Amino acid sequence: MVVLDELRFPGKKPLLDVMGGSASYGTLGVRLFAVNDGPDRPTSIGCLVLAGKDFSEVVRLSTRGLLKYEDTTFGPKKFKYTTEPLKPSPSDLVSTPLLTSRTYHFLATPEDLARQVSEQLQLRIGNGVELKPLLVWEPFPPACQAQNLDSILAALDFQPEVLESCAQTFLDHSIGPQGDGCIVIRASEHGSLSASRAAGFIWSPAFYPPDLDTSRIVDPTGAGNAYIGGFAMGLQHNLTLEKAAAYGNVAASFALEQIGLPELKVQDPVETGNEVKVLDRLEEYNSRLTSLEIRLDT
């Protein structure tokens, strides 16, 4: 979802109408790398936004949330929706270019995922879209409970992102119809763990690890979602898990450097986010891996 957030800080004036939500940051991760596929590629990246009454000719409230930081470190925080969330459904994609997308990101419970993917695939087939899309599932956090393990396992015909302690369990169960899917565990400043039956377990450091200068880190909100977008773009480029994870960690770094989304500047043909070209940052990240004797195989 795309959420308009109200951000509250101890002893400071709140920030209103800050764009947030998993869809905003997930789209950011994809968009950062899209320009490298050609000048027209960014126009093929989309995000579903359900508009509220503060949009013209619509009578519903937008999805809004309150994000309250408990101290000045941007660490401990509490979030709640302040309006009833406008939850997207596959039917919202009908008559839009997004129905033919090659990749979809879901933030959903296992039950919602199974229902939405089944409905979405049927809609695609009914509209003459035969290509099977890449499905990226981010489990809805409140649903990540021990009592829901069976229903999460039952959803593994799709692509989950789950807790590290469960990774081997999910690989053993099978990810994807042929068992050839992958699992990704975001571990905050410790980087990420990506795994598949073929590749095994692969650790990738964060772009801003704890032992480096972290003065540019402002707010970690959305970094995990941006990682998903970058990682998915890497998979669309048929990269290895290691290289897709590099895309993900670099994308996440752009989400960390400000409150809300980063600033995009375009001076044809150069495009930057926060005054940095994404490929320059990717090269810096890969050079750092080389110095750590971590080699990214093609």
N, C-alpha and C positions, 0 to 999 in steps of 0.2 A: 504493500500500500504506500501511497504518497500521503504524508501527514504534515499538517501545518502545526509546528510546535511552539509552545510558550516555554522559554528557558528561564529558570529562576536560579539566582546565585546568592549566597549569604552576603548581605550588606550591599548588594548592587541592584541597579534597576533591571527589571526583567527584559528579555528580548522577545518580541512578538513576531508571529508569522514567519518563523524560520523553517524553511523547507527541510523535511526529514522523512523518515520511513524507509523500510527496506528497499522499496522500488526506486526511490531517488538515488540511493547510494549504489545499488546494484547496477543501475543504468550508467552511473558515473564510471564504474569500473570497466564496462564494455566500451563506453564512449571514448575513454582516454586512449585506447589502442586503435579505435576504428579509423582514425585519420591516416594511419600507416597502410591501410589497404587501398588508398586512393582518395581523391578529393570528394568523390560522390558517396563514399561508404558511410560517413556519419549520418546521412539522410535516411539510411536504412535501419538505424537504431531507434527503437520506440519504447515508450513507457505508458502504461495504461493509467489514466488519472480519472477517478470518478469525481465529478464536480459537484459542489454544493450550492446553496442559495446565494453565496457570495460570488458565484459565477453568474453571468447573465442568463436569464430565461430558465433558471433551474430553481427548484423549491426545496431542496434538501440542504442540510448543513454539511459543510466539508468535514472530512475526518480531521479532528484536532486533538492534540495531546499536551499534557503538562509534564515537562522534564525538570525535576528539581534536583540540583546538585547540593550535596550535604556539606561540602567544603570547597576550598579553592583549588584542589588538585585535579578536578574533573574526573575523580575516581568514583567514590560512592555516590549513587544517584538513585532516584525513584521516578518511575514513569507511570502515568495513567492516562487513559483516553478521557477527554472532557466532552466529547460528543459520541454518539453511537457510530462506530466505525462503518464506513461504506466499503464493504468487502467485495472485491471484484470477483466475477465469475466468468467462465468461458463464453457465455452468451454475450458478454460485453465486447468481445472481440469480433463478433459478426459484423460484416460490412466495413471492417477496418483492415489496413495492411498487416496488422499484427497477427491476424489469423494464419498467415503464411510464414511466420517467423521460424528460424532454424533453431532457436534456443529460447527456453522459458524458465523463469525463476519463480518458484513457489515458496511462500512463507505460509505454512499450513499445518494443521493437525494431520495425523495419518488418515483419518476418515475423510477429511476434506480433500486431501491429496488424491486419494483413490477415486473419489467422485469427480473431482474437477478434471483430472487427466483423462478419465474414461470419456467424459462429456466432450472435452476439448478435441480428442482424437476423432471422435465421431463427427464433430462439426467440421474438422479439417477434411475428412474423407467425403462428407456430404457436399463440400465445396470444391472437390477435385484436387485437394492437396494430399498427395500420396507420401511425400517425404516424411519420415519419422523424425521429430525434433529431438534435440538434446534437452533433457529435463534435469534441472538443478533444484533439488529440494532442500530448503532450510526449515527444519522442524520448528513449529511454533513453540517458543521456550516453555510456556506453562504446561505444554503437553509432554515435555521430556521428563516423565515420571516412571518409576519402576513398574507401576501397575499398567503402564501403556506399552511395555516392551513388545508384547505379542502383536499389538496392532501396528507398531512401527515396523516390526519384522515383516508383517504381512504386506506392507507397502513397498517392499524392496524390489518390486518389479521396476521401480523408478530409482532415482539417484538421491540418496540421503546425505546429509551432513550431520554427524552425531558426536556424542562425547567420546573422547579418546579411549576411555576404559572399555568401551563397547565395540571398538573398531574391529577387532578380530572376530567377535561374535557375528557382526554383520557380514564380513567377508566370508565367513564359513557358511552363513545362511545363503549367500548369493546376492549380489547387487546387479540389477538388470536382468532381463529375460534370459540371457545366455551366461550370466555370471561374470561379464566382462566390464562391469561398471567400476567406478572408483569411489572412494570415500575421502573426505577432507575434514581435518580437525583444525580449526583456528585456535591458536594458543596465545593470543594477545602478543605481548612483547617478545615471547619466546618463538614466534614464527608460526609455522603450520606443519601438520603431518598429513601427507597424502599417501594413499595406499590403494593397491588393487591386487588381485590374485597374480597377475603377470609381473608387476613391477615390485611387489613387496611394499615395505614401509619406507617412506622417504621424508626426512626432516628438512625443512627449508627455513633459514633464519628470517626474522622480520627485517624490513628495510631499516627500521630504527630499533636495533637490539638494545638491551639495558646497558651494555658496556660502551656504547657510543654516545656522542653528544645528542641529547634529546630535547634541546632547547626549542626546536621548531615544532614540537608536539604541543598542540593546544587542547584538543578535545578528541577522544577516541571514538566518539559516537559515529556509527556508520562505517567504520573501517572494515568490519567483517563482511558487511554487504558489498562494499566496494571490492573486496578481495574476491567474492563470488563472481562478480561481473568480469574482472580481469582474468580469473581462472577459466571461466567459461569461454572467453574470447580465445585464450590459448588452446583450449580443446577444439574450438572451431577451426583453428589454424593447424590442427593435427599435430600439435606439439606433444612431447613427452610430458609425463606428470611433473617432472622437475621444472621444465620450462614453463608449463602452465602455472605452476606455483610461483615462479618468478614474476609472471604477469600479475598474479593475484597480490603478492606482497608489495609490488611497486604501486599497483592501483590503491591498495589500502593506505599507503603512505600519503597520498594526496588528500585522503579524507581526514587525516589526523591533524593537519596543519592550520585549521581554522574552525570556527564554529559554523556549522552548516556546510554547504558545498563550496569547492574551490573556485577561484576566479579563472574563467577561460578567456584567453586573448587570442585573436586570430590576425596575423599580419601575413597575408598570402605570400608564399605557401606555408609559412611557419605557424604552428599552433602551440600554445603553452598553457599549462595549468599552474597557477601560483608562480609564474615567471620561469617555469622549467619545462623543457620538452620531455615527453614521456619516454622516448627512446634514449635520451641522454641519461635519465634516471635508471632505466633498465640496464644500460651499459655500465653505469656506476655499480649497480647491484651485482651484475655478473662479474665485474672485476673484483669486487669484494669476496665473492664466492671463490674465485680463482686464488686469491691470497689465502683463503682458508682451506685450499686444496679440495674444494668441492667442484667437480666438473659436471657441466650440464651436457649430457649426451643428446645427440640429435635423434 
